[in-house]
Each structure stands twice: as C-alpha cells, then as structure tokens.
Amino acid sequence: MSTLTAAAPSRLADLLTRVTGDEKHAPSAHSTLDVLWVLYDRVLRITPETVDDPDRDYFLLSKGHGPAAYYAVLAAKGFIPPDWLDDVGSWESPLGHHPDRVRVPGVEISSGSLGHGLPLGIGVALGLRAQGRLKPRVYVLLGDAELDEGSNHEAIAFAGAIGLDSLTAIVIDNQSATHGWPGGIASRFTVNGWIASTVDGRDADAIAAALRSDSTGRPHVVVAVTEGKY
C-alpha cells in the first residue's frame, strides 16, 4: 500500500509545516493531503500554464475551511510560490484561511462555507456540456460532515437523475458526520444512481485507480476513508 512518503515528494511535508496560524483545522487539512496529491500528481489535466485553458479539468475544493494541505500541494506543483506559505492569513497575503479564487492561481472557487462545492460542481459540468466541451472532468472534494447540508441532498439526487458522468465527487470519510447514512456514505450516492468506490484514504495507488475508473453514463463518487489516519 502506498503512503504519503512513498507517493509524494519529501518536501511536501516540509511545505505543509510552513502553514501556521490555523492549527484547529490541522486534522481536517491533513486528512485531505493524500487525495489532493494524487489528484494533482496523477489525475488532473491542469498545470500552472493551463489554469485558464477552457479544456482543462476542474477541481473544486468544497472542504475549504482547512486549506493548508491544498496550499502545500499548489506550492509543490508550482501554482503558487512556496514563500506564500509563510504568512497565510496575514493582512497582505493572498492565502486566506479560506481559499480565494480571485487571488490564488489555480483555485476554481472561493470556499469555506460548507455545502456549496457539489452544487457548484454540477453547474460547472452542465456549463461545459452546454458548450460542447466533453473532455474536461469536474472533481469536487467534500468532507463527510458536509453531507449533512441540504444543498448536497439535492445535488446528489439531481446529478444522479441526469446521469452527469463528467462529475466525480470525493468524500473524505473521517466519521465526523452528525447524521450518517444507512449502509454508509457510498450507499447514499448509489441509491441516487451514482457509481461508488470506497478506498483507504492513505493508499495513493487505490485512490488513483478509483479516480481513473470508468463511470460512463453516471456520476462517480470516491469515498476516501481516513478516520484514525490523520
């Protein structure tokens, strides 16, 4: 099984330690690190040079209230200068405690208020479809507690009903949801017509395989279990 140390460059951990001042969200941020790295290193068709290419893949961080890992990955991949990590949240820093799409290259949405990413991702996917752009995929990263939001109930049902197969949701499952779901998170999606994969959220190879799997005709959700593996 691949781990972060095997899957990512050693300097990624060093970059992450440079992000300070929001330690209360450190577990939330660290739980996303492996998924984010696999996305940017193996899956997403986007580079610092193609952030405005209309045919790029689109990544939306719905779980935006703890963006330290996101910033570290963006720095490791050259989207932002590593020096930006040293003063996150300061008055003049472009890196806030919630990511800002206007100020941070490569960030598709300003996020932090939970429950908005998946509906926005559906809008992006529908817009691309209306423009005849069938190549780009849309990926949305959510936390399991976000699924308590009613906006996500509607988004899950709608995307499944219309067979929005350019959409992939990734749910970080650290068992922090208040209400849960009978049969687990994956069943919440499959009952609405989605294809679901459940993987170890620290196994880079399993994450990559799930994200690359064929979901023709239906949207896809990858549930990345990280509970107890911060």
KOLTORSE-852863 format. One record per residue (C-alpha): residue number from 1; residue in one letter; x, y, z. Coordinates in nm, 2 decimals, padded with zeros to 4 digits. Each point is the difference from the previous one (the first is absolute). Layout:
REM KOLTORSE-852863
<milum><num>NUM</num><residuo>A</residuo><c1>X</c1><c2>Y</c2><c3>Z</c3></milum>
...
This chain:
REM KOLTORSE-852863
<milum><num>1</num><residuo>M</residuo><c1>00.00</c1><c2>00.00</c2><c3>00.00</c3></milum>
<milum><num>2</num><residuo>S</residuo><c1>00.14</c1><c2>00.34</c2><c3>-00.09</c3></milum>
<milum><num>3</num><residuo>T</residuo><c1>00.03</c1><c2>00.26</c2><c3>00.26</c3></milum>
<milum><num>4</num><residuo>L</residuo><c1>00.06</c1><c2>00.38</c2><c3>-00.02</c3></milum>
<milum><num>5</num><residuo>T</residuo><c1>00.37</c1><c2>-00.05</c2><c3>00.05</c3></milum>
<milum><num>6</num><residuo>A</residuo><c1>00.01</c1><c2>-00.23</c2><c3>-00.29</c3></milum>
<milum><num>7</num><residuo>A</residuo><c1>-00.24</c1><c2>00.18</c2><c3>-00.23</c3></milum>
<milum><num>8</num><residuo>A</residuo><c1>00.10</c1><c2>00.36</c2><c3>00.05</c3></milum>
<milum><num>9</num><residuo>P</residuo><c1>00.33</c1><c2>00.19</c2><c3>00.00</c3></milum>
<milum><num>10</num><residuo>S</residuo><c1>00.15</c1><c2>00.03</c2><c3>00.34</c3></milum>
<milum><num>11</num><residuo>R</residuo><c1>-00.01</c1><c2>00.38</c2><c3>-00.02</c3></milum>
<milum><num>12</num><residuo>L</residuo><c1>-00.38</c1><c2>-00.01</c2><c3>00.01</c3></milum>
<milum><num>13</num><residuo>A</residuo><c1>00.00</c1><c2>-00.07</c2><c3>00.37</c3></milum>
<milum><num>14</num><residuo>D</residuo><c1>00.24</c1><c2>00.29</c2><c3>00.05</c3></milum>
<milum><num>15</num><residuo>L</residuo><c1>-00.22</c1><c2>00.23</c2><c3>-00.20</c3></milum>
<milum><num>16</num><residuo>L</residuo><c1>-00.30</c1><c2>-00.09</c2><c3>00.21</c3></milum>
<milum><num>17</num><residuo>T</residuo><c1>00.19</c1><c2>00.08</c2><c3>00.33</c3></milum>
<milum><num>18</num><residuo>R</residuo><c1>00.05</c1><c2>00.36</c2><c3>-00.13</c3></milum>
<milum><num>19</num><residuo>V</residuo><c1>-00.38</c1><c2>00.06</c2><c3>00.01</c3></milum>
<milum><num>20</num><residuo>T</residuo><c1>-00.07</c1><c2>00.12</c2><c3>00.36</c3></milum>
<milum><num>21</num><residuo>G</residuo><c1>-00.27</c1><c2>00.19</c2><c3>00.18</c3></milum>
<milum><num>22</num><residuo>D</residuo><c1>-00.29</c1><c2>-00.23</c2><c3>-00.06</c3></milum>
<milum><num>23</num><residuo>E</residuo><c1>00.09</c1><c2>-00.30</c2><c3>00.21</c3></milum>
<milum><num>24</num><residuo>K</residuo><c1>-00.36</c1><c2>-00.07</c2><c3>00.11</c3></milum>
<milum><num>25</num><residuo>H</residuo><c1>-00.06</c1><c2>-00.11</c2><c3>-00.36</c3></milum>
<milum><num>26</num><residuo>A</residuo><c1>00.32</c1><c2>-00.20</c2><c3>-00.03</c3></milum>
<milum><num>27</num><residuo>P</residuo><c1>-00.17</c1><c2>-00.35</c2><c3>00.02</c3></milum>
<milum><num>28</num><residuo>S</residuo><c1>-00.25</c1><c2>00.11</c2><c3>-00.26</c3></milum>
<milum><num>29</num><residuo>A</residuo><c1>00.27</c1><c2>00.12</c2><c3>-00.23</c3></milum>
<milum><num>30</num><residuo>H</residuo><c1>00.23</c1><c2>-00.29</c2><c3>00.04</c3></milum>
<milum><num>31</num><residuo>S</residuo><c1>-00.27</c1><c2>-00.25</c2><c3>-00.07</c3></milum>
<milum><num>32</num><residuo>T</residuo><c1>-00.02</c1><c2>00.13</c2><c3>-00.35</c3></milum>
<milum><num>33</num><residuo>L</residuo><c1>00.37</c1><c2>00.00</c2><c3>-00.08</c3></milum>
<milum><num>34</num><residuo>D</residuo><c1>00.04</c1><c2>-00.34</c2><c3>-00.17</c3></milum>
<milum><num>35</num><residuo>V</residuo><c1>-00.31</c1><c2>00.05</c2><c3>-00.22</c3></milum>
<milum><num>36</num><residuo>L</residuo><c1>00.11</c1><c2>00.35</c2><c3>-00.10</c3></milum>
<milum><num>37</num><residuo>W</residuo><c1>00.34</c1><c2>-00.12</c2><c3>-00.09</c3></milum>
<milum><num>38</num><residuo>V</residuo><c1>-00.13</c1><c2>-00.29</c2><c3>-00.21</c3></milum>
<milum><num>39</num><residuo>L</residuo><c1>-00.24</c1><c2>00.23</c2><c3>-00.18</c3></milum>
<milum><num>40</num><residuo>Y</residuo><c1>00.27</c1><c2>00.25</c2><c3>-00.10</c3></milum>
<milum><num>41</num><residuo>D</residuo><c1>00.28</c1><c2>-00.25</c2><c3>-00.06</c3></milum>
<milum><num>42</num><residuo>R</residuo><c1>-00.18</c1><c2>-00.27</c2><c3>-00.18</c3></milum>
<milum><num>43</num><residuo>V</residuo><c1>-00.36</c1><c2>00.09</c2><c3>-00.11</c3></milum>
<milum><num>44</num><residuo>L</residuo><c1>-00.08</c1><c2>00.37</c2><c3>-00.07</c3></milum>
<milum><num>45</num><residuo>R</residuo><c1>00.08</c1><c2>00.13</c2><c3>-00.34</c3></milum>
<milum><num>46</num><residuo>I</residuo><c1>00.11</c1><c2>00.34</c2><c3>00.12</c3></milum>
<milum><num>47</num><residuo>T</residuo><c1>00.33</c1><c2>00.18</c2><c3>00.04</c3></milum>
<milum><num>48</num><residuo>P</residuo><c1>00.11</c1><c2>00.35</c2><c3>00.11</c3></milum>
<milum><num>49</num><residuo>E</residuo><c1>00.01</c1><c2>00.08</c2><c3>-00.37</c3></milum>
<milum><num>50</num><residuo>T</residuo><c1>-00.35</c1><c2>-00.12</c2><c3>-00.08</c3></milum>
<milum><num>51</num><residuo>V</residuo><c1>-00.20</c1><c2>00.14</c2><c3>00.29</c3></milum>
<milum><num>52</num><residuo>D</residuo><c1>-00.21</c1><c2>00.20</c2><c3>-00.25</c3></milum>
<milum><num>53</num><residuo>D</residuo><c1>-00.03</c1><c2>-00.27</c2><c3>-00.27</c3></milum>
<milum><num>54</num><residuo>P</residuo><c1>-00.37</c1><c2>-00.06</c2><c3>-00.05</c3></milum>
<milum><num>55</num><residuo>D</residuo><c1>00.07</c1><c2>-00.37</c2><c3>-00.07</c3></milum>
<milum><num>56</num><residuo>R</residuo><c1>00.19</c1><c2>-00.05</c2><c3>00.33</c3></milum>
<milum><num>57</num><residuo>D</residuo><c1>-00.14</c1><c2>-00.22</c2><c3>00.27</c3></milum>
<milum><num>58</num><residuo>Y</residuo><c1>-00.17</c1><c2>00.19</c2><c3>00.28</c3></milum>
<milum><num>59</num><residuo>F</residuo><c1>00.06</c1><c2>-00.06</c2><c3>00.37</c3></milum>
<milum><num>60</num><residuo>L</residuo><c1>-00.23</c1><c2>00.15</c2><c3>00.26</c3></milum>
<milum><num>61</num><residuo>L</residuo><c1>00.10</c1><c2>-00.01</c2><c3>00.37</c3></milum>
<milum><num>62</num><residuo>S</residuo><c1>-00.33</c1><c2>00.00</c2><c3>00.18</c3></milum>
<milum><num>63</num><residuo>K</residuo><c1>00.18</c1><c2>-00.09</c2><c3>00.33</c3></milum>
<milum><num>64</num><residuo>G</residuo><c1>00.16</c1><c2>00.34</c2><c3>00.00</c3></milum>
<milum><num>65</num><residuo>H</residuo><c1>00.01</c1><c2>00.09</c2><c3>00.37</c3></milum>
<milum><num>66</num><residuo>G</residuo><c1>00.33</c1><c2>-00.17</c2><c3>00.05</c3></milum>
<milum><num>67</num><residuo>P</residuo><c1>00.20</c1><c2>00.07</c2><c3>-00.32</c3></milum>
<milum><num>68</num><residuo>A</residuo><c1>00.36</c1><c2>-00.06</c2><c3>00.14</c3></milum>
<milum><num>69</num><residuo>A</residuo><c1>00.05</c1><c2>-00.33</c2><c3>-00.20</c3></milum>
<milum><num>70</num><residuo>Y</residuo><c1>-00.15</c1><c2>00.16</c2><c3>-00.31</c3></milum>
<milum><num>71</num><residuo>Y</residuo><c1>00.24</c1><c2>00.29</c2><c3>00.02</c3></milum>
<milum><num>72</num><residuo>A</residuo><c1>00.30</c1><c2>-00.23</c2><c3>00.05</c3></milum>
<milum><num>73</num><residuo>V</residuo><c1>-00.09</c1><c2>-00.21</c2><c3>-00.30</c3></milum>
<milum><num>74</num><residuo>L</residuo><c1>-00.05</c1><c2>00.31</c2><c3>-00.22</c3></milum>
<milum><num>75</num><residuo>A</residuo><c1>00.34</c1><c2>00.12</c2><c3>00.11</c3></milum>
<milum><num>76</num><residuo>A</residuo><c1>00.16</c1><c2>-00.34</c2><c3>-00.06</c3></milum>
<milum><num>77</num><residuo>K</residuo><c1>-00.15</c1><c2>00.00</c2><c3>-00.35</c3></milum>
<milum><num>78</num><residuo>G</residuo><c1>00.11</c1><c2>00.35</c2><c3>-00.09</c3></milum>
<milum><num>79</num><residuo>F</residuo><c1>-00.34</c1><c2>00.18</c2><c3>00.00</c3></milum>
<milum><num>80</num><residuo>I</residuo><c1>00.11</c1><c2>00.23</c2><c3>00.28</c3></milum>
<milum><num>81</num><residuo>P</residuo><c1>00.34</c1><c2>00.10</c2><c3>00.14</c3></milum>
<milum><num>82</num><residuo>P</residuo><c1>00.10</c1><c2>-00.19</c2><c3>00.31</c3></milum>
<milum><num>83</num><residuo>D</residuo><c1>00.08</c1><c2>00.32</c2><c3>00.18</c3></milum>
<milum><num>84</num><residuo>W</residuo><c1>-00.38</c1><c2>00.08</c2><c3>00.01</c3></milum>
<milum><num>85</num><residuo>L</residuo><c1>-00.04</c1><c2>-00.28</c2><c3>00.26</c3></milum>
<milum><num>86</num><residuo>D</residuo><c1>00.20</c1><c2>00.19</c2><c3>00.26</c3></milum>
<milum><num>87</num><residuo>D</residuo><c1>-00.27</c1><c2>00.26</c2><c3>00.07</c3></milum>
<milum><num>88</num><residuo>V</residuo><c1>-00.34</c1><c2>-00.17</c2><c3>-00.06</c3></milum>
<milum><num>89</num><residuo>G</residuo><c1>-00.28</c1><c2>00.22</c2><c3>00.13</c3></milum>
<milum><num>90</num><residuo>S</residuo><c1>00.21</c1><c2>00.32</c2><c3>00.04</c3></milum>
<milum><num>91</num><residuo>W</residuo><c1>-00.14</c1><c2>00.33</c2><c3>-00.12</c3></milum>
<milum><num>92</num><residuo>E</residuo><c1>00.19</c1><c2>00.01</c2><c3>-00.33</c3></milum>
<milum><num>93</num><residuo>S</residuo><c1>00.01</c1><c2>-00.38</c2><c3>-00.07</c3></milum>
<milum><num>94</num><residuo>P</residuo><c1>-00.20</c1><c2>-00.13</c2><c3>-00.30</c3></milum>
<milum><num>95</num><residuo>L</residuo><c1>-00.04</c1><c2>-00.33</c2><c3>00.20</c3></milum>
<milum><num>96</num><residuo>G</residuo><c1>-00.29</c1><c2>00.04</c2><c3>00.25</c3></milum>
<milum><num>97</num><residuo>H</residuo><c1>-00.14</c1><c2>-00.25</c2><c3>00.24</c3></milum>
<milum><num>98</num><residuo>H</residuo><c1>-00.25</c1><c2>-00.08</c2><c3>-00.28</c3></milum>
<milum><num>99</num><residuo>P</residuo><c1>00.13</c1><c2>-00.01</c2><c3>-00.36</c3></milum>
<milum><num>100</num><residuo>D</residuo><c1>-00.09</c1><c2>00.29</c2><c3>-00.22</c3></milum>
<milum><num>101</num><residuo>R</residuo><c1>-00.04</c1><c2>-00.07</c2><c3>-00.38</c3></milum>
<milum><num>102</num><residuo>V</residuo><c1>00.08</c1><c2>00.37</c2><c3>-00.08</c3></milum>
<milum><num>103</num><residuo>R</residuo><c1>00.34</c1><c2>00.00</c2><c3>00.18</c3></milum>
<milum><num>104</num><residuo>V</residuo><c1>00.14</c1><c2>-00.35</c2><c3>-00.03</c3></milum>
<milum><num>105</num><residuo>P</residuo><c1>00.10</c1><c2>-00.14</c2><c3>-00.34</c3></milum>
<milum><num>106</num><residuo>G</residuo><c1>-00.17</c1><c2>-00.33</c2><c3>-00.08</c3></milum>
<milum><num>107</num><residuo>V</residuo><c1>-00.28</c1><c2>00.03</c2><c3>00.26</c3></milum>
<milum><num>108</num><residuo>E</residuo><c1>-00.33</c1><c2>-00.04</c2><c3>-00.17</c3></milum>
<milum><num>109</num><residuo>I</residuo><c1>-00.24</c1><c2>00.10</c2><c3>00.28</c3></milum>
<milum><num>110</num><residuo>S</residuo><c1>00.02</c1><c2>00.21</c2><c3>00.32</c3></milum>
<milum><num>111</num><residuo>S</residuo><c1>-00.11</c1><c2>-00.25</c2><c3>00.27</c3></milum>
<milum><num>112</num><residuo>G</residuo><c1>-00.02</c1><c2>-00.06</c2><c3>00.37</c3></milum>
<milum><num>113</num><residuo>S</residuo><c1>-00.38</c1><c2>00.02</c2><c3>00.06</c3></milum>
<milum><num>114</num><residuo>L</residuo><c1>-00.08</c1><c2>-00.37</c2><c3>-00.02</c3></milum>
<milum><num>115</num><residuo>G</residuo><c1>-00.25</c1><c2>-00.15</c2><c3>-00.24</c3></milum>
<milum><num>116</num><residuo>H</residuo><c1>00.06</c1><c2>00.22</c2><c3>-00.30</c3></milum>
<milum><num>117</num><residuo>G</residuo><c1>00.26</c1><c2>-00.19</c2><c3>-00.20</c3></milum>
<milum><num>118</num><residuo>L</residuo><c1>-00.20</c1><c2>-00.28</c2><c3>-00.14</c3></milum>
<milum><num>119</num><residuo>P</residuo><c1>-00.29</c1><c2>00.22</c2><c3>-00.13</c3></milum>
<milum><num>120</num><residuo>L</residuo><c1>00.26</c1><c2>00.23</c2><c3>-00.16</c3></milum>
<milum><num>121</num><residuo>G</residuo><c1>00.18</c1><c2>-00.30</c2><c3>-00.15</c3></milum>
<milum><num>122</num><residuo>I</residuo><c1>-00.33</c1><c2>-00.11</c2><c3>-00.16</c3></milum>
<milum><num>123</num><residuo>G</residuo><c1>-00.04</c1><c2>00.35</c2><c3>-00.14</c3></milum>
<milum><num>124</num><residuo>V</residuo><c1>00.36</c1><c2>-00.01</c2><c3>-00.15</c3></milum>
<milum><num>125</num><residuo>A</residuo><c1>-00.06</c1><c2>-00.35</c2><c3>-00.15</c3></milum>
<milum><num>126</num><residuo>L</residuo><c1>-00.34</c1><c2>00.11</c2><c3>-00.15</c3></milum>
<milum><num>127</num><residuo>G</residuo><c1>00.16</c1><c2>00.32</c2><c3>-00.14</c3></milum>
<milum><num>128</num><residuo>L</residuo><c1>00.28</c1><c2>-00.20</c2><c3>-00.17</c3></milum>
<milum><num>129</num><residuo>R</residuo><c1>-00.26</c1><c2>-00.24</c2><c3>-00.14</c3></milum>
<milum><num>130</num><residuo>A</residuo><c1>-00.20</c1><c2>00.29</c2><c3>-00.14</c3></milum>
<milum><num>131</num><residuo>Q</residuo><c1>00.31</c1><c2>00.13</c2><c3>-00.17</c3></milum>
<milum><num>132</num><residuo>G</residuo><c1>00.07</c1><c2>-00.33</c2><c3>-00.16</c3></milum>
<milum><num>133</num><residuo>R</residuo><c1>00.32</c1><c2>-00.05</c2><c3>00.21</c3></milum>
<milum><num>134</num><residuo>L</residuo><c1>-00.02</c1><c2>-00.37</c2><c3>00.08</c3></milum>
<milum><num>135</num><residuo>K</residuo><c1>00.37</c1><c2>-00.06</c2><c3>00.08</c3></milum>
<milum><num>136</num><residuo>P</residuo><c1>00.04</c1><c2>00.18</c2><c3>00.33</c3></milum>
<milum><num>137</num><residuo>R</residuo><c1>-00.10</c1><c2>-00.17</c2><c3>00.33</c3></milum>
<milum><num>138</num><residuo>V</residuo><c1>-00.12</c1><c2>00.17</c2><c3>00.31</c3></milum>
<milum><num>139</num><residuo>Y</residuo><c1>00.13</c1><c2>-00.12</c2><c3>00.34</c3></milum>
<milum><num>140</num><residuo>V</residuo><c1>-00.14</c1><c2>00.12</c2><c3>00.33</c3></milum>
<milum><num>141</num><residuo>L</residuo><c1>00.16</c1><c2>-00.08</c2><c3>00.34</c3></milum>
<milum><num>142</num><residuo>L</residuo><c1>-00.24</c1><c2>00.00</c2><c3>00.29</c3></milum>
<milum><num>143</num><residuo>G</residuo><c1>00.01</c1><c2>-00.10</c2><c3>00.37</c3></milum>
<milum><num>144</num><residuo>D</residuo><c1>-00.24</c1><c2>-00.25</c2><c3>00.13</c3></milum>
<milum><num>145</num><residuo>A</residuo><c1>-00.16</c1><c2>00.25</c2><c3>00.24</c3></milum>
<milum><num>146</num><residuo>E</residuo><c1>-00.09</c1><c2>00.21</c2><c3>-00.30</c3></milum>
<milum><num>147</num><residuo>L</residuo><c1>-00.25</c1><c2>-00.26</c2><c3>-00.10</c3></milum>
<milum><num>148</num><residuo>D</residuo><c1>-00.22</c1><c2>00.12</c2><c3>00.29</c3></milum>
<milum><num>149</num><residuo>E</residuo><c1>-00.07</c1><c2>00.31</c2><c3>-00.21</c3></milum>
<milum><num>150</num><residuo>G</residuo><c1>-00.33</c1><c2>-00.01</c2><c3>-00.19</c3></milum>
<milum><num>151</num><residuo>S</residuo><c1>00.16</c1><c2>00.15</c2><c3>-00.31</c3></milum>
<milum><num>152</num><residuo>N</residuo><c1>00.20</c1><c2>-00.32</c2><c3>-00.04</c3></milum>
<milum><num>153</num><residuo>H</residuo><c1>-00.31</c1><c2>-00.22</c2><c3>00.03</c3></milum>
<milum><num>154</num><residuo>E</residuo><c1>-00.14</c1><c2>00.18</c2><c3>-00.30</c3></milum>
<milum><num>155</num><residuo>A</residuo><c1>00.32</c1><c2>00.00</c2><c3>-00.19</c3></milum>
<milum><num>156</num><residuo>I</residuo><c1>00.05</c1><c2>-00.37</c2><c3>00.04</c3></milum>
<milum><num>157</num><residuo>A</residuo><c1>-00.35</c1><c2>-00.08</c2><c3>-00.12</c3></milum>
<milum><num>158</num><residuo>F</residuo><c1>00.02</c1><c2>00.24</c2><c3>-00.29</c3></milum>
<milum><num>159</num><residuo>A</residuo><c1>00.34</c1><c2>-00.11</c2><c3>-00.14</c3></milum>
<milum><num>160</num><residuo>G</residuo><c1>-00.11</c1><c2>-00.37</c2><c3>00.02</c3></milum>
<milum><num>161</num><residuo>A</residuo><c1>-00.33</c1><c2>00.07</c2><c3>-00.17</c3></milum>
<milum><num>162</num><residuo>I</residuo><c1>00.15</c1><c2>00.17</c2><c3>-00.30</c3></milum>
<milum><num>163</num><residuo>G</residuo><c1>00.30</c1><c2>-00.24</c2><c3>-00.03</c3></milum>
<milum><num>164</num><residuo>L</residuo><c1>00.26</c1><c2>00.27</c2><c3>00.04</c3></milum>
<milum><num>165</num><residuo>D</residuo><c1>00.30</c1><c2>-00.23</c2><c3>-00.08</c3></milum>
<milum><num>166</num><residuo>S</residuo><c1>00.26</c1><c2>00.28</c2><c3>-00.03</c3></milum>
<milum><num>167</num><residuo>L</residuo><c1>-00.03</c1><c2>00.05</c2><c3>00.38</c3></milum>
<milum><num>168</num><residuo>T</residuo><c1>00.20</c1><c2>-00.17</c2><c3>00.27</c3></milum>
<milum><num>169</num><residuo>A</residuo><c1>-00.05</c1><c2>00.07</c2><c3>00.37</c3></milum>
<milum><num>170</num><residuo>I</residuo><c1>00.26</c1><c2>-00.10</c2><c3>00.25</c3></milum>
<milum><num>171</num><residuo>V</residuo><c1>-00.12</c1><c2>-00.03</c2><c3>00.36</c3></milum>
<milum><num>172</num><residuo>I</residuo><c1>00.26</c1><c2>00.00</c2><c3>00.28</c3></milum>
<milum><num>173</num><residuo>D</residuo><c1>-00.16</c1><c2>-00.24</c2><c3>00.26</c3></milum>
<milum><num>174</num><residuo>N</residuo><c1>00.14</c1><c2>00.05</c2><c3>00.34</c3></milum>
<milum><num>175</num><residuo>Q</residuo><c1>-00.34</c1><c2>-00.08</c2><c3>00.17</c3></milum>
<milum><num>176</num><residuo>S</residuo><c1>-00.07</c1><c2>00.36</c2><c3>00.09</c3></milum>
<milum><num>177</num><residuo>A</residuo><c1>-00.35</c1><c2>00.02</c2><c3>-00.15</c3></milum>
<milum><num>178</num><residuo>T</residuo><c1>-00.27</c1><c2>00.06</c2><c3>00.26</c3></milum>
<milum><num>179</num><residuo>H</residuo><c1>-00.28</c1><c2>-00.21</c2><c3>-00.17</c3></milum>
<milum><num>180</num><residuo>G</residuo><c1>00.19</c1><c2>-00.26</c2><c3>-00.20</c3></milum>
<milum><num>181</num><residuo>W</residuo><c1>-00.19</c1><c2>-00.21</c2><c3>-00.25</c3></milum>
<milum><num>182</num><residuo>P</residuo><c1>-00.14</c1><c2>-00.36</c2><c3>00.01</c3></milum>
<milum><num>183</num><residuo>G</residuo><c1>00.25</c1><c2>-00.23</c2><c3>-00.17</c3></milum>
<milum><num>184</num><residuo>G</residuo><c1>00.28</c1><c2>00.27</c2><c3>00.00</c3></milum>
<milum><num>185</num><residuo>I</residuo><c1>00.08</c1><c2>00.30</c2><c3>-00.21</c3></milum>
<milum><num>186</num><residuo>A</residuo><c1>00.04</c1><c2>-00.19</c2><c3>-00.34</c3></milum>
<milum><num>187</num><residuo>S</residuo><c1>-00.36</c1><c2>-00.12</c2><c3>00.02</c3></milum>
<milum><num>188</num><residuo>R</residuo><c1>-00.13</c1><c2>00.35</c2><c3>00.04</c3></milum>
<milum><num>189</num><residuo>F</residuo><c1>00.13</c1><c2>00.06</c2><c3>-00.35</c3></milum>
<milum><num>190</num><residuo>T</residuo><c1>-00.08</c1><c2>-00.33</c2><c3>-00.17</c3></milum>
<milum><num>191</num><residuo>V</residuo><c1>-00.36</c1><c2>00.01</c2><c3>00.11</c3></milum>
<milum><num>192</num><residuo>N</residuo><c1>-00.01</c1><c2>00.32</c2><c3>-00.22</c3></milum>
<milum><num>193</num><residuo>G</residuo><c1>00.16</c1><c2>-00.17</c2><c3>-00.30</c3></milum>
<milum><num>194</num><residuo>W</residuo><c1>00.37</c1><c2>00.08</c2><c3>00.06</c3></milum>
<milum><num>195</num><residuo>I</residuo><c1>00.29</c1><c2>-00.24</c2><c3>-00.04</c3></milum>
<milum><num>196</num><residuo>A</residuo><c1>00.19</c1><c2>-00.03</c2><c3>00.33</c3></milum>
<milum><num>197</num><residuo>S</residuo><c1>00.35</c1><c2>-00.11</c2><c3>00.10</c3></milum>
<milum><num>198</num><residuo>T</residuo><c1>00.12</c1><c2>-00.02</c2><c3>00.36</c3></milum>
<milum><num>199</num><residuo>V</residuo><c1>00.38</c1><c2>00.01</c2><c3>00.06</c3></milum>
<milum><num>200</num><residuo>D</residuo><c1>00.25</c1><c2>00.04</c2><c3>00.27</c3></milum>
<milum><num>201</num><residuo>G</residuo><c1>00.06</c1><c2>00.38</c2><c3>00.00</c3></milum>
<milum><num>202</num><residuo>R</residuo><c1>00.37</c1><c2>-00.05</c2><c3>00.06</c3></milum>
<milum><num>203</num><residuo>D</residuo><c1>00.06</c1><c2>-00.25</c2><c3>-00.28</c3></milum>
<milum><num>204</num><residuo>A</residuo><c1>00.11</c1><c2>00.21</c2><c3>-00.30</c3></milum>
<milum><num>205</num><residuo>D</residuo><c1>-00.02</c1><c2>-00.29</c2><c3>-00.25</c3></milum>
<milum><num>206</num><residuo>A</residuo><c1>-00.35</c1><c2>-00.09</c2><c3>00.10</c3></milum>
<milum><num>207</num><residuo>I</residuo><c1>-00.11</c1><c2>00.37</c2><c3>-00.01</c3></milum>
<milum><num>208</num><residuo>A</residuo><c1>00.15</c1><c2>00.04</c2><c3>-00.35</c3></milum>
<milum><num>209</num><residuo>A</residuo><c1>-00.16</c1><c2>-00.32</c2><c3>-00.13</c3></milum>
<milum><num>210</num><residuo>A</residuo><c1>-00.34</c1><c2>00.11</c2><c3>00.13</c3></milum>
<milum><num>211</num><residuo>L</residuo><c1>00.02</c1><c2>00.35</c2><c3>-00.14</c3></milum>
<milum><num>212</num><residuo>R</residuo><c1>00.10</c1><c2>-00.14</c2><c3>-00.34</c3></milum>
<milum><num>213</num><residuo>S</residuo><c1>-00.27</c1><c2>-00.27</c2><c3>-00.02</c3></milum>
<milum><num>214</num><residuo>D</residuo><c1>-00.27</c1><c2>00.02</c2><c3>-00.27</c3></milum>
<milum><num>215</num><residuo>S</residuo><c1>-00.33</c1><c2>00.15</c2><c3>00.11</c3></milum>
<milum><num>216</num><residuo>T</residuo><c1>-00.16</c1><c2>00.04</c2><c3>-00.34</c3></milum>
<milum><num>217</num><residuo>G</residuo><c1>-00.36</c1><c2>00.10</c2><c3>00.02</c3></milum>
<milum><num>218</num><residuo>R</residuo><c1>00.00</c1><c2>00.08</c2><c3>00.38</c3></milum>
<milum><num>219</num><residuo>P</residuo><c1>00.17</c1><c2>00.23</c2><c3>00.24</c3></milum>
<milum><num>220</num><residuo>H</residuo><c1>00.27</c1><c2>-00.16</c2><c3>00.22</c3></milum>
<milum><num>221</num><residuo>V</residuo><c1>00.08</c1><c2>00.04</c2><c3>00.37</c3></milum>
<milum><num>222</num><residuo>V</residuo><c1>00.32</c1><c2>-00.11</c2><c3>00.16</c3></milum>
<milum><num>223</num><residuo>V</residuo><c1>-00.03</c1><c2>-00.04</c2><c3>00.38</c3></milum>
<milum><num>224</num><residuo>A</residuo><c1>00.35</c1><c2>00.03</c2><c3>00.15</c3></milum>
<milum><num>225</num><residuo>V</residuo><c1>00.00</c1><c2>-00.14</c2><c3>00.36</c3></milum>
<milum><num>226</num><residuo>T</residuo><c1>00.25</c1><c2>00.18</c2><c3>00.22</c3></milum>
<milum><num>227</num><residuo>E</residuo><c1>-00.15</c1><c2>-00.04</c2><c3>00.34</c3></milum>
<milum><num>228</num><residuo>G</residuo><c1>00.27</c1><c2>-00.05</c2><c3>00.25</c3></milum>
<milum><num>229</num><residuo>K</residuo><c1>00.27</c1><c2>00.07</c2><c3>-00.26</c3></milum>
<milum><num>230</num><residuo>Y</residuo><c1>00.06</c1><c2>00.37</c2><c3>00.03</c3></milum>
